[in-house]
Amino acid sequence: MTFNSPIVEAINQVLLNLAPEKQQEVLDLAQFLQSRSNISTAAQSKAVLVQELREVFKELQSMPEIHEITEADIMAEIDAYRQGK
């Protein structure tokens, strides 16, 4: 939306005719609506990341070499990590 759009001009005209305290209420409402929009965008971004992670997990689980790893292999990796190797 551009600053010269009809809706922006109409809002500006209404604001000019409001008392300062009412102008503040309009600003508060606009900021609230903007914050809800940001939360929605963040939630959508998070949902996309979760879906991508699930796809990576599926791909990893389909790899044959993954099924060859034993509990002993996992424990050896954990022990090596803990020892700083």
N, C-alpha and C positions, 0 to 999 in steps of 0.2 A: 504494500500500500504506500503510495507516495504522499508527501505532505500537502499536495494540492488536490488530493482526491475529494470527491463530494462529501464522503463521510467525515473526513478530517475537518473539512471546512464547517460542516454542520455541528460537529462536536465543539469546535472552537467558538462558534457563534453562541451556542448554548452556554458554554463556560463563561464567556464575557458578560452574560446577563445574570450570572449567579453570584450570590454573596460569597465572600472569601471562605467562610466555613463550609459552604456547600461545594465550592471548588475543591477543597481539601478532601471532602467525602468522595467526589468523583475520582480524584487522584488515587485515593486509598483503594477504591473499587478496581480501578485499572491495574494497579500494582498487584492486587490480589489475583485478578484474572491472569496476569502475566506469570505470576509465581505458579499457579496451577498448571499453566501451559508448560512451564519448565519442568515441573515434576512429571508430567505426562511424557515429555520427551525423554527424560532420564529413565523412566520406567520402560519405555519402548527400547531404548538403547541397551538396557540391562537384559531385557527379554531376548534381544537379538544375540547378545553375547552368550547367554545361557544356551540358546539353540545351537550356536556355532560350537560351543564346548561339547554339547551332546553329540554332535556330528563327528567331532574329533575322537571322542571316546568310542563311538561305533566303529570308526575306521581303525583305531588301534586294536580293538577287540577282534576285528576280522583278520588281523595279521597272524599268519601261522606261527611265527617265532614267539609271539606273546604266549601262546598256549604251551610252549616248551619250558617256560620259567616255572621253577619249583619253589616251594616255601623255603627250602634251604638257600636257593639263589637269592631270594628276597632278603632273608635274614643276613646273609653274607654282605649284601649291598648296604644294609642298614648298619651293620657292625663296621664296615669300612668307612662309611660316612661319619659315624661317631668317632672313629679313630683319626679322622682327618685325612684319609687316603683318597 
